[in-house]
Amino acid sequence: MRWNLKSKPEQQKVQALQNALQVDEIIASLLVQRGIETFEQAKTFFRPTLEDLHDPYLMKDMDKAVERIEIAVKNNENIMVFGDYDVDGTTAVSLVSSYLRTFYPNVTTYIPDRYAEGYGVSYKGIDYAEDNGITLIIALDCGIKSIDHVNYAAVKGVDFIICDHHRPGDKLPNAVAVLDPKREDCSYPYDELCGCGVGFKLIQALGKNRNHTTEDLVPYLDLVATAIAADIVPMTGENRVLAKMGLEVINSSPRPGIKALIQSIKKKEITITDVVFVVAPRINAAGRIKHGDYAVRLLTEFNLSQAEEFAKEIEDNNNERKGLDKQITKEALTHIFESNEENRFTTVVYQEDWHKGVIGIVASRLIETYYRPTIVFTKSGDKLAASARSVKGFDVYNALEACAEHLEQFGGHMYAAGMTLLEENYENFKKAFEKIVQETIHPDLLMAELEYDAEIHLTELNAKMMRILKQFEPFGPQNMTPLFLVKELTDSGYTKNLGSDDEHLKAFVKQQNSESFGAIGFKIGDKLPIVKNLQKFDAIVSLEENEWRDVVTLQLQLRDIKSSNG
């Protein structure tokens, strides 16, 4: 790994904020790095409130969306809430459908089948709407490029409201309303909402129209926080407000479906990390292994015992997903090795029997071994379908755009995308993708980077700092857990490996003039020789609390270590 110091904040701004807040310089520096430079900005950061949310009617077409829904309610029309099969989509569908049902009964939900229909708005879903007398579809977390689908629906007398957060193409669908803060003609103040976040703005606007306050909508924020965590959107602005308040709901009064999923977490307080690694994978597993409908069923169930039954089914799905993930990753790594493709700029692999539901996870796993833009293909009907994942700093969506002539369709973000192509175009696409990445990627981006916020001495780490750092939560992109460089550490002589295959490190470390700190390093067990025999070493660390038998102590998490001698 490359270790890089994040851009150093202007000292003048740091000192001004330090004086305004009466905090240590290191805290002021961390805040300025995150774009927080004034007392008022710090107040919003540390104490976000519902008042910090923007007026939903600032979003382009919001008035049209609300008007069309109210017409549907007045005319007793059937409404279908449609969404993608991942966490963002299923939480968004659960959010909007459950809110609408509080005042209107003629609402149904539809999640496309990952295998039979694929990603996004589907013709099968539109046909289902026509067959069931549905005249309005609210599409969530998808639809921004569904021009042909929306036209197809219009012929059948079905209107569309699109709530998306993906990048639009050159042309927008001819829908009644297109809610997407990334629209070039949309002046909404915050454009990093997830799909469920856009869905929340819709119910916020509907609520405003129906004399509901934003406080009335707080119970829905457990869904929004889950989507924000899972979709890895920036933890800034409205996302931070919604995530922080949503976590409070998860910890105090979560809906039965989420309560059933977090019962296995034996902690006093659920964090955003728990949502990312425990809640989100289980919700995702339903759509990966069985059907996304199961996730919506769980998240809209208000009977706890029934929700627990649904959660058990989803736990089984998740266990199956883990097994497939492990098996396919092993097969893909073998394929790369046997094809002598270890020294390429990209990883593109294909096997027709790989499970479509886990190829995105497998792409991420392959990046852990070969750090480069990666695409994993499988057979899907008469075409090949794939998931792409990228490395930090490289826009895989732009690379796919440059290879569009070989693709049937594609969509996604800078770091994750999906696509389909005809099998006869696979080899040409693979060559084109390798060529465009080779021509455009900076060589440094092919080595994993670990960015740290500041260099510190262990004497600066104490309980007071920990209390303040906890208030930086929830962490996520653009507000990551603060990381520190600590130089010339020595261990107590008792550092050892942990784990069934010795993959972790457990240590007690100190610096000159500092007290000893317990430290844990996950998946760096192979670096034990660097620490042995009281050799001095440098480390990138984060500060955390370790609770053991009701005693809380400060602990370092070792993110990476290197010999102090280079």
N, C-alpha and C positions, 0 to 999 in steps of 0.2 A: 504493500500500500504506500501511496504517496501521502505524506503529511503536509498539509498546507494551513497556514494561518489565514483565517477569514480577514477580509479587508479591515484594516485598523480604523476605528472611528476617529473623527477629529477631536483632538484633546480639548479644544475650547468648548465643544458641545458636551463632552463628557463632564468637564468641570462644572459647567452651568447646570446640568441636570443633577449632578452630585450635590450641589448647593441647594437646589430647589427641593430635592427629596430627602436630603440628609441621610444618604446611604454611602456605603463604601464605594471607592472608585471602580472596583471590578463590576459591581452591580450596575452602576451608571453606564459603564462601557458596554455591557451586555445589552442593555436597553437601547442605546444609541445604534448598536449594530442591527437591531431589529426595527429601526426607523422611528423609535420613540425618543423624542428630543425635548418635550415640554412636560410640565407638571400635569396639564390636562390630558395629554396623550397617555401618560403613565397611569393616570386615574382610570381612564377607559380600559387600558390594558389589564390592570390589576383588578378592577371592579366593574366588569362589563354588565350592562343592564339592558332590558328590553327597549329602553329609550334610544339605545345606540343603533337599533335596526332602522333601515331606511324605509320610507314610504313605498309600499309595493307598487303604487300607481306610477312611480317614476320609471317602471319598466315598460318598454315599448309594447303596445298591444294589450296591456293588462286590462284596460277599460273594456276592450272588445271581448276578451276572454270572460270576464265577469258578466257582461251583458248577455253573452250567448248562453252561459250556464243558467242564469236567472230566467231566460226565455224558456229553456228546456224544462226547468222546474215548473214554471207557470203553465206550460202546455202539456205537462205530464209525459214528457218524452223519456225514453230509455237512454241512460248514459253508460258508456263503457270506459273504465279507467284502465289504460293499457300501459305496460311498462316492461323494461328489459328484465332478464332473468338473474341479474347479479344483485349484490346488496343494494346498490344505489337505486336500481329500478324497482326491486320488490319493496323496499322501505317506502319509496315514493308512492307506489300504488297503494300500499297499506295506509299511508298518511292521508292521501286525497280521498280515497274511497271511504275510509272510516269517518272522515270529517263530513263529507257529503251526506252520509247515511244518518247523521245526527238530525238532519232536518228534511231529508228526501229519501224515499225508499227505493226508487227505481234505478238502482246503481249496481252494476256488475263489474267484475275485474277480469282482466285477460293478460296472461303472461305467455309469450310465444314459447314453443318447445325449441330448446337449443338445437335439437337434431333435425326435427322435421321442418322447422321454419327459419332457424338461424336468428341472427341479431336484428333487432329493430322492428319497425312496423312491418307487418306481414300481410300478404294478400289473403291468407287463410283467416287471419284475425278480422279483416274487413268483411270477408264473406260471412263469417260468424255473426258479425254485427248486423248485416243485412238480413240474414236468416232469422234473427231474433228481434227484429223490429227496433234496433238501436239506431238512433239518428245523430248521436254526438259521441265522438271518441276523444277523450283527453289522453294524449300520449305523453308519457313521462320518461326522461332520461334517454330519449330517442326521437327520431322523426325529423331532425333538422335538414336531412338530405333526402327525405322520402317524397320527392316531387311526384314521381309516377304513382306512388301508392295513394297520395292525397287526391290526385286527379281521378284515379280508379274509384276511390270512395265517393267522390262528388257525383259521379255518374249514377251511383247507387243510392244517392240521396243521403249520404252520411257525411256530416261535417267533422272537421278536425280542429282541436286546440292543441298546439304543440308546446310542451314545456321541456326544453333541452338546455344543455350547457356545453355541448360539443361545438367545435368550430363549424360555422356554416360554409357552404360552398358559394359559388358565384351567384346562384339563384336560390331564393327561398321557396318552400312549398306554398301552394295557393290555399293556405288554411285560413280559417276564420281569424285566428290569432296565432302568432308565433312568439312565444316567450323564450328568449335566449339572450342573456346579458352580453354574449359575445357577438351579437349582431352589430355590424358596423354602424347602423343607424340607431342603435339603442344607447342612450346616455345614462343608463342606470349606473349609480356611483361605484358598484362593486361587481366585477365580472368573473369572480372565481368561485361562485356557488356550484355545488354539485347538483345533480338532477333532483334529488329529494329537497335540496335547498330551494330550487326554483318552484317545486311543488308547494313548499311551505309559503313562499311569497304569494302563490295563487290563493291558498286558503286564508292567508292574512288579508288579502284584498277582498275576498268573499266575506270574511268576517267583518271587515270594516263596513261593507255594504249592508250587513245584517245587524249592525250595532253590537257585534262581539268585540271585545277588547283583545289586544295581543296577549294579555295575561290569561284569557280563556283558552289560548292555544298552547300554553306551556306543556300540558300533558303529551303533546305530540312531539316534543323535542327529543325524547329518547330515540325516536326513529331518525330524526335529522342528525343527531350526534353520531349515531351508528353509521349512517351513510357518509358523513364527512370523514370519519376515521377510516372507513374501508376504501373510499375513493381516492385517498391521499391527495386531497386538494390543499391549497395553502391554508395554514392555521393563522389567518390574519382577518382583520375586518369583521364582517358579518359572520364568517365561518367560525371565528374564535368565540364570538358572543353565543352563537347557536350551539356550538360544541360544549362550551363551559356550562351553559344552563341546561343543556341536554344531559350532561353527565350528572348534574344535580338531581334530575328526574330519575335517571337510572339508579342512583344511589338511595333515593328516598321513596319513590313510588313508581317503579317501572311498570309498563303494561305486562300482563301475565306471560306473554310469549318471550319477552326479554328476561323477565324474572326467572323463567324456567331455564333459560340458557346460561344465566350467570350463577345459578345455584352451585355449580361445580367449582366456582372460584372462592377459595377459602380466605378471603381478605375482608378487612373492615370497610375498605373503600375501593370501588372499581375505578380504574384509570383508563385513559384513552388507549393505553397499550393493551390492557385487557380486552377492550372492545376490538382492537385490531387483530389480536392473536387468538381470542377465544370466541367472541360473539360472531364477528364477521365471517370467518371461515365456515362456521356451521350454517349460517344463513345461505352462504354461497353454495354449500354442498348440496342443498336441495335441487337447485337448478343444474348443477354439474352432473349429478348422479341420477336424479329422478325427474323432478319438474319444479320450476320456480313457483308454481301454484302452492306448493307445500309451505314455502316460506311465507307467502301472503296469508295462508290459512293460520299459521302459527302467530304471525304478528297482528292479526286482527281478531284473535280469539280472546274473549274476556272471561272465560272460565279457567281458573288456574289448573285444576286437575286435568282438564282436556288439553290445555297448553303443554303440560308436562308430558302427556302422551305424544303429542306432535313433536316435542323436543327430543324424545327418545328415538323416534323414527329418523329425525334429522341427524342425531348423533350417529346412528348406524350408517347413514349416507356419508357422514364425514369420515368415519373409520374406513369405509370402502374407498373414498377419495384418497386418503393417505396411502393406502396400499397401491393404488393405480399410479399415483404420483411417483412413488419410490421405484416401482417397476419400470415405468416409461422413461424416467430420468436415466436409469441404468442402461436401458436399451439405446437411448439417444447418445449417451457418452461413448458407448461401444461403437455406434455408427460413426461418430466423429473420428474416433481413433483409427478404426479400420479403413475409413475413407481417406486417411492421411490429410485431414482438414483442420489440424490443430493450429496452423499458423496463418489462417485467413483473417480478414478484417471483420467477417461476419460468421454467424452460425445459422445455417438454414438446413433443417432436417425434415424428413418425411417418412412416415410409415402408415400404410392405409388402415391398419387396425388399432391405431392409438386412440384412446378415448378422448373424444372432442371436449369433454367437460374439464379435463385437467391440463390441456396443452399450454394454457397460459401460465399455470404454475410451473410446469416443466421448463418453459422458456426462462422463467426467473431462476430456477435451479441451475440451468446450464450457464447462466451469467456468473453464478458463484464460482464456477470452474474456469470458464473461458470468458473473460470480461470483455464482451463485445456485443453489438446489436444482434439480437437473436430472434429467429422465427421458427416455430414448430408447426408443421403441416400434418393433417390427417385427411382421410377420405370422408366426404360428406355428401351422400347422394351421388350425383354424377359429376361433382366438382371436388376440388380440394379446398379445405378451410384451414385457416391458420390464426395463431395468436403471435403478436410481436411484442417484444420487450426491449427497452433500450438501456444504455449506460448513461450515467449522469453527464449532462451537458450536450447530448446528441439527440436531435429531433428526428425520431424514426418516422413520424408522420410525413415530414417533408421528404424523406428518402423514398417513402412509398409513393408519394405524389410523382416523383421523378421516374418511377417505374410503372406508372399507371397503365401504360399501353398493354402490359402483360396481365393486368388484373381485371376481374369481373366487377368487383366492388371492394371498397375499403373505407375505414373510418376509425377515429380514435383521437389520441392525444400525442403530445411530444414523446412520452415514455411508454405508451401502451397502445396497441392498435389491433384490429382484426381485419381479415380479408378473405376473399374467395378468388379462385382462378380455375381455369380449365387445366386438366392434367397435362395436356400437350404443351402448355405454356410454362410448366414448372421449371424446367432446366434453364430456359431463357430468362425467366424472372430471377432465378437464383444468381445467374451471371450478372444481370443488370444491377441487382441489389448490392452484390459484392463490389461492383465497379463504382457505383455512386457513393457507397460508404468509404471505400478506399480513397476516392478523390476529395471527399468533403470532411472526413473526421480528423480532428487534431490528434496526433499520436499520443499525447498525454492522456486523452480520454479513454485509451485502451488499458489503462492501469487504474485500479480502484483508488479513489481519493478519500482520505479522512481529513475533514476540515475541523480545526479546533478554534475556539473563540479567543483564548488568551493563554499565555504562559503564567503559571502561578507557583507559589511555594506552598507546601502542605500546611504551614503555619497559618495560612489565610483561610483554610477550610474549617468551619465551625458550625455549631447548631444554628446560630443566627443566620448565617448564609444559607443553610439548608432550608430554613423557614421561608426565606425570600424566594429561593429558587423554586420551591414548590408552588409559589404563586405565579410562576411563569407558565404553569400548566394550563390547559392541555397543550402538549407538544405536537408538532407536525411540520410539514414543509414551511420554510421561512420563519419558523419558531421552533427549531430543533432543540433537543436537550443540550444544554451548555456542555461543551467538552473543553478540557484543559490539558495543556502540555505540562508535565512535571518531569524535571531532569534530575539525573544522578540519584535515583532511588536505590536503596539496598533492601534486601528482604531479611527476615529474621533468621534465616537458615532452615526454616520449616516449610518452605513452599512445596506444594505437592500437586499432583494431578487428581482430578475428580472425574466421575462419569464412568460408564461401563467400558468405554474404549479410551479412557484417559484424555478426552478431548478438551477438558476445562482445567483451569488453574486456580488454586486457592493459595493466597499468600498473606503475609503480614509485612507491610513495607514502611519505610521511614525515609526522611530526608535529613540532611544536617540540621540540627536544632529543632526537629519536629518530633511530635509524639508518633507512636506507631498506629497505622491504620490497617484494618482488615481489608482485603481486596479479593475480588473474584473476576476472573477473565474467562468468558465463554468462548469456546471453539478456538482457543489459542494454546491449548495444552501442549502442542508440539514445540512451543517456544520456552519450555522449562529450562533447557540448557543456558539460555541467556541470563536467567535469574540465579542459577546455582552458584555456590561457592562465594557468596556475598559480592558478586560482580555488580558494578553500577550499571543501571539501565534507565532509559527514558520511557515514558508511557503517556499515552493519551487516555485520560480518565474522565468519568462523570462521577458526581457525588450522589449517593443514595442512602436511604435509611434501611437498616437491616433489623428486623424484629425477631427475637429469639426468646421464647419463654417470657413474653410480655416485657422484655427489656429492649429498648430501641437504641441502636448505636449507629454512628456514621460509618459508611463503607464506601470504598472506591470500586467502581466497575472499570476494569482494565479493558479498553477498547482495542488497543494494540500496544506492543512493546518492541523496543529495539535496544541493542547494546549502546551504552553511552559513548563507546569508542567508535561507533559507526559500524 
